[in-house]
Amino acid sequence: MEPSDDTAASAASPGGFCGARIELVELDRDHPGFNDPVYRQRRNAIAALAQAFSEGDPFPDVPYNPVEQGVWRSVWDELGAEHSRVGCGRYQRACEAYGFDHDVIPSFASVNAKLEPLQGFSLLPVAGLVQPRVFLEALGSRRFLATQYMRHHSEPLYTPEPDVVHEYIGHVPWLADPELAELNHAFGLAALRANDSARLEALIRVYWYTIEFGILEEDDRLKVYGAGILSSFGEMRRFEDVEHRPWELDVMAADDFDPTNYQTHLYVAPSYECMRADLLRWLQR
């Protein structure tokens, strides 16, 4: 199996690894940090900070070490050029307007101080993946459940689960932009209205193929708006070569996905305006 360099299995993906065990984070054997006791200890410490957090408390501060700061810089060195090449105009403008520091990993507190006054969204720390309904319903209250740990330094362009790179680079610009933030909020409100598992599953799949892995036509080219691709060097280098399917939300809603591997197919919206209008209508249906 050749997983994506950032599968972007965001907090919306099924499963989770928060628990009451002494080792809070359980890594798969093929995880880059599985045999690194220092990294595992670091992950456990960051997970413990998230588990001890209650909304209203000061945000837990992760003092990122020089190795983690180096990974952040390496990621930006690679992703910055790709964003200019394939990021859709709306994302590029949102990213530039937010103005990330490419040299230093910002804290949750500093991100939220900048983010919340814009569209009312704030990040809340979680130890790892959470259940899909929990994640989506939080969007309805303009809360985005996000991880704080950094991927393993041996593979700075790869992570088998969401990390601080994915949350910040992929999602924060969305939450800072009025139109993109509205889409996130609409998903949350739809989840709050979903009274059966079939509707919730449909929401999860559509979220995956749009907010996480969406592409669209812009200026006679394919461009990216999905956070999972925008935070993934590998996905950005290959999204043009996978199978492209017509834009049909009801088809997406019945289409299972694999969060552990490169995406084999993507749905192409005819334009940014069409994507946004159709999604809002579908979510409010």
Residue pairs with C-beta under 8 A, 6 or more apart in sequence:
1 30
1 260
1 261
2 261
2 262
3 158
3 160
3 260
3 261
3 262
4 158
4 228
4 232
4 234
4 235
4 261
4 262
4 263
5 155
5 157
5 158
5 159
5 232
5 233
5 234
5 235
6 151
6 157
6 158
6 159
6 165
6 166
6 228
6 231
6 232
6 233
6 234
6 235
7 159
7 160
7 161
7 228
7 232
7 259
7 260
7 261
8 162
8 166
8 170
8 212
8 213
8 226
8 227
8 228
8 229
8 231
8 232
8 235
8 259
9 129
9 160
9 161
9 162
9 259
9 260
10 135
10 162
10 166
10 167
10 170
10 171
10 212
10 227
10 228
11 126
11 129
11 130
11 135
11 145
11 146
11 147
11 162
12 132
12 135
12 136
12 204
12 207
12 208
12 212
13 129
13 132
13 208
13 259
14 129
14 131
14 132
14 204
15 129
15 131
16 128
16 129
16 130
16 131
17 24
17 25
17 26
17 127
17 128
17 129
18 24
18 47
18 50
18 51
18 126
18 127
18 128
18 130
19 26
23 40
23 44
24 43
24 44
24 47
24 48
24 51
24 127
25 40
25 43
25 44
25 47
25 127
25 128
27 33
27 34
27 40
27 43
28 34
28 160
30 160
31 152
31 160
32 151
32 152
32 154
32 155
32 158
32 160
33 39
33 40
33 43
33 152
33 154
34 40
36 152
36 154
39 152
39 153
42 149
43 149
46 62
46 127
46 148
46 149
47 127
47 128
47 149
48 127
49 60
49 62
49 125
49 148
50 60
50 125
50 126
50 127
50 147
50 148
51 127
52 60
53 59
53 60
53 124
53 125
55 124
55 143
58 109
59 107
59 108
59 109
59 112
59 125
60 108
60 125
60 148
61 107
61 108
61 109
62 107
62 108
62 148
62 149
64 72
64 105
64 150
67 153
68 105
68 150
68 153
69 103
69 104
69 105
70 153
70 156
71 150
71 151
71 153
71 156
71 165
72 102
72 103
72 104
72 105
72 150
72 165
73 102
73 103
74 156
74 157
75 156
75 157
75 165
75 169
75 233
76 100
76 102
76 169
78 157
78 233
79 169
79 230
79 231
79 233
79 236
80 102
82 233
82 236
82 237
83 91
83 92
83 95
83 230
84 92
85 236
86 222
86 223
86 224
86 236
86 239
86 240
87 95
87 223
87 224
87 225
87 230
88 216
88 218
88 223
88 224
88 225
88 272
89 218
89 223
89 272
90 177
90 179
90 180
90 225
90 272
91 173
91 174
91 180
91 224
91 225
91 230
93 177
94 173
94 174
94 176
94 177
94 180
95 169
95 173
97 173
97 176
97 177
98 114
98 115
98 172
98 173
98 176
100 106
100 168
100 169
100 172
105 150
105 164
105 168
106 168
108 123
108 125
108 146
108 148
111 123
111 168
111 172
112 122
112 123
114 176
115 121
115 122
115 123
115 172
115 175
115 176
116 122
118 175
118 176
118 178
118 181
119 142
119 175
119 176
119 177
119 178
119 181
119 182
120 142
120 181
121 142
121 143
121 144
121 175
121 176
121 181
121 184
121 185
122 142
122 143
122 144
123 143
123 144
123 145
123 146
123 167
123 172
124 138
124 143
124 144
124 145
124 146
125 146
125 147
125 148
126 145
126 146
126 147
127 147
128 147
128 161
129 161
129 162
130 145
132 200
132 204
133 191
133 194
133 200
134 145
135 145
136 187
136 188
136 190
136 191
136 200
136 203
136 204
136 207
137 188
137 191
137 192
138 144
138 145
138 188
139 184
139 185
139 187
139 188
139 191
140 185
140 188
140 189
140 191
140 192
141 188
142 181
142 185
142 188
144 167
144 171
144 175
144 184
146 162
146 164
146 167
146 171
147 161
147 162
147 163
147 164
147 166
147 167
148 164
149 163
149 164
150 163
150 164
150 165
151 158
151 159
151 163
151 165
152 159
157 233
157 234
158 234
159 165
159 166
160 260
165 231
166 227
166 228
166 231
166 232
169 230
169 231
170 227
170 228
170 230
170 231
171 227
173 180
174 180
174 181
174 183
174 184
174 211
174 227
175 181
175 184
179 276
182 280
183 210
183 211
183 276
183 279
183 280
184 211
186 279
186 280
186 283
186 284
187 203
187 207
187 211
187 283
189 283
190 203
190 283
190 284
191 200
191 203
194 200
194 203
202 253
202 254
203 253
203 283
205 252
205 253
205 254
205 255
205 256
205 257
206 249
206 252
206 253
206 279
206 282
208 257
208 259
209 252
209 255
209 257
209 266
209 267
210 225
210 226
210 252
210 267
210 269
210 275
210 279
211 226
211 227
212 226
212 227
212 228
213 226
213 228
213 229
213 235
213 257
213 263
213 266
214 224
214 225
214 226
214 229
214 266
214 267
214 269
214 275
215 222
215 223
215 224
215 225
215 226
215 229
215 239
215 244
215 266
215 267
215 268
215 269
216 222
216 223
216 225
216 268
216 269
216 270
216 271
216 272
216 274
216 275
217 223
217 268
217 269
217 270
217 271
218 271
218 272
222 239
222 240
222 244
222 268
224 230
224 236
224 239
225 269
225 272
225 275
228 235
228 263
229 235
229 236
229 239
230 236
234 262
235 262
235 263
238 262
239 263
239 266
242 262
242 263
242 264
242 265
242 266
243 264
243 265
243 266
244 265
244 266
244 267
244 268
245 251
245 265
245 266
245 267
245 268
246 267
246 268
247 267
247 268
247 269
247 270
247 274
247 275
247 278
248 267
249 278
249 279
249 282
250 282
251 267
252 267
257 263
258 264
269 275
269 278
